[in-house]
Amino acid sequence: MNDVLHIRQYKIILAESVPELALAELSEFGTWLNPLPRHYVLILKSNELPIADPVVFEKEFKEKTALSDKDVTIEATFGPFTLQRAADTKWF
């Protein structure tokens, strides 16, 4: 249970000029939530994955999506994703 509560997550916000992500093509990363346009939460399947390291994830994500630093903001955090945490964040 503790592993579930502390699983790596990434908050991803796209710039206005960037189209929505094709989540079906990014499913290999984990479970995606899209609570608002251009706002995403990725929940990893395991903290043992190499992409649990934020540097590795950012590199792989940008390679897969062809986005640059100016196109996307990525914030690493740990779970769980709850309504209270979502309400407390500045982008929700």
N, C-alpha and C positions, 0 to 999 in steps of 0.2 A: 504494500500500500504506500509506503514511504516513497518508493521510486516513482509512482504515479503522481504524487503530490509535488515532486521536485524535478519533473522532466523539463528539458530545455525547450523553450519556445522562442520564436522570433516574431516581433511586430514589424511589419513592412508597410511603408507608406510610399505610394507612387506620386511623382510630380503630376501636375494637372495635364501636361502635354503627353503623358504616357498612357497608352491604352490599357485596359484591364488585363490582368494576367490570365493566361490559358492554364487554369488549375489542373485540368486533366493531364497536361504535359508535365506538370511539376509534382505529381502525386508520389513519385519516388522519394521525395524529401520527407513526407509524413502527411498528417491530417491538416487540411486548410480550412480556415474560417474566413469569411468575407463580410464582416459586420456592417461596413459602410463602403461606398464606392472608393476605390483606390486604397483601401485600408484592409490589411490582411493579418491574420495570426497563423503561424505555422507551428504545429505541435509535433515534435519529433517522436518517432516510434521508440527510441531508446537513447539514453545518455551515452551509450557505448559507441554510437556511430561517430565517424570522423567529423561529420558536420555539426556535432555538438560544440565543437570549437568555433566560436564566432568568426575567426579569420578564415578558416576553411570553408564555412558555410557561405560567407559573403563572396568569396572567390568563385565557388561552384555555382551559386545562384546567379551571379552576374554573367558568368560564362554561358549558362543555360538560357538566360533570358535576353542576353545582349544589352543589358542596361548598364549605365555608367553611374558614377557617384552622384552626378547632378539629377539623375532620373529617379533615384530611390533612397529612402532612409530606412536603415535596418537597425533594430534595437534588440539585443539579446536579453532574455529574462528567464526565470524559472517559473513553472506552473504552481498551482493549477489556474486555468483560465476560468474565472467565475464572473457572474454578473456584477458583483461588488467591485472586484478588481477592474473590470471593464469600465464601470461608472467612475472610478477614481482616476482613470487615465485621462490625459489631456486631449486625446484625439477622439474620445467617445462622447 
